[in-house]
Amino acid sequence: MFEISEMVKRIQGSERSQRKVIVPEGAIRMHMGEPDFPTPLHIQEAATKAMRDNFTHYGNPYGNEDLREAVCFSLKRDYGVERKPGSVLISAGGIEAIHVISATYLNPGGEVLILDPEYSAYADSVSLFGGRPVFVPRIDQFHLDLKAIEDRISERTQMMFLSNPSNPTASVLGEEGIRGLARITLEHDLLLIIDEVYHKLIYGGIKHFSICQVDEAKDRTILLNSFSKTYAMTGWRVGYIVGDEKIIKDLGMFHKALVTCVNTPAQKACVAAITGPQDCVESMKKEYDERRKLVEKGLKAIERISTPPCEGAFYFFPRFEHQMSSKDITNYLANKGILVRSGTEFGENGQRHIRISFTTSKENLEEGMYRLKKVLDELD
């Protein structure tokens, strides 16, 4: 047999890479971070038209001009921020964007600050490309501690990854926190990457503040986003990076070597997603909000469970008091027909937590909450 490379061995032991993908029959699926809605029809039709018009050949490696212009339009519409197409790189989903950034800027042994818990793909990407993740525990219902971040900066620190809204904690970092991170970035000559894929899914009147609104740090910051969550387009695999034009040119080298270009009909669909009617986004968000309240009510009825509020995205990250590890209780629940994610998949600070996703119907969520309460109430 062939032996896997040293690069792949770096992520071989991560909980993310070892996660089971088999779904037991009859299980309630509250583990997937994927919208269960169909991609809106006008978006599908734009892709169909592109194929019928024979728009099926290689495109611009940086992304087709009309989509890059559409991204700039969305930044102006949503945040009042002016950007040019040269500051946008279209990627093959958010994951490719993460790997392109790591591959482009990480040197062997370079350190990357990552909040704990945080989306596990960041640490895997850093490790994959020879860097070292440096974890900074979240505090006070999973918000960040700027002093703790600064205390972990060393001469080898190169960048920082985080998601806002957060996966898995569902916390939302506001303007003060974003500007604090930008200040640290400037003072310590770092690169700050903020993943905003859940930026349209925020609840309770909280307003999203984007890193692209901090103009004084735009040559030190990267906005990472995708169409997957906002428009229920996970399988289309299109994302984008917004940064200084020099950064985009740097990233383009590895991106072109990796994928040549992003699926061209899918890019036409994404133009339609941005420039077309947005009532589909509001409709999905309204349904998520109803599910959010249902799950929150269900969790409050379970003894020995506590959970911070879900401020954004479509997750809860409750803490359990049972004397089991997160991984063990996740496996135990799976055997009882309840699929969730282990908190330690997202970092050591996720121990004694599970991640619950409400990307399934209210009927399924009601059954899932019923099963969860029954199983946990019976557990020693």
Order of alpha helices (4+ residues) and beta strands (2+ residues): alpha-alpha-beta-alpha-alpha-beta-alpha-beta-alpha-beta-alpha-beta-alpha-beta-beta-beta-alpha-alpha-alpha-beta-beta-beta-alpha-beta-beta-beta-alpha
